[in-house]
Amino acid sequence: MELLGIGARFFLLVNILKLPLSGSLNLITPSTLQDNLKCLPGVIAGILIGKWLIVRVPQRAFEWMVIGFSIIAGCRLLLTS
């Protein structure tokens, strides 16, 4: 649990540090902020489902799920590029 919290904070910090660069490149606009706002219910649902799952999924199964999803994502990247 502690590792998950540290990882989440690390990625939060990295993404916050990227905001000024993204703003200067005009990657953040009112329309992109509106699109992000549309995703907010899914983000909140993901947080709640994740908190519910983290106490119910055994560590070993979680590790295999991460490996499996990483392999699937890697294959998708290789095959769709």
Helices and strands as residue ranges (DSSP letters): H 2-24, H 30-54, H 59-80
